[in-house]
Amino acid sequence: MKWTFLAVLALAGCANNLANEKAAMDGGLHRLMGQDIHAAIDALGYPTSQAEIAGDTVYDWYSLQNGTVYAPNNSYQVGASGALRTTYSGAYVPAQWTCKVRLAERGGRVIHYEYNGDGRGCALFAGRLSAWMRRG
């Protein structure tokens, strides 16, 4: 019972972090709408790339983080008496987390934003946007 409670508590913490990061991304990027593009650069840092598309200037920011995650491998065996025996094992495996933020500007003002990625990949930009909103 104690382990179940701790597992639920850990998952709730992860879900809360993801919700906070999503809120920071959505709130921060929404606040950039109509702002000068230099406000976006102040918030997010220098973009990874820039391109002209259909008369608009499009800026992309990328984040790629490498790490490891624990991948459990549970096995179940039924003994001669019908008793179920579970063994727990696993290994740390390589993982990558990514995030891409795209802003479009026309006349120096941000007119569109979008982002995609996973929670850990977007954590960098969520943190930067949160800090920018606190300064503003």
HELIX and SHEET records of a PDB file:
HELIX    1   1 LYS A    2  LEU A   32  1                                  31    
HELIX    2   2 ILE A   37  LEU A   44  1                                   8    
HELIX    3   3 GLY A  119  ARG A  135  1                                  17    
SHEET    1   A 4 SER A  49  ILE A  53  0                                        
SHEET    2   A 4 ASP A  56  VAL A  78 -1                                        
SHEET    3   A 4 LEU A  84  ARG A 106 -1                                        
SHEET    4   A 4 ARG A 109  GLY A 117 -1                                        
END                                                                             
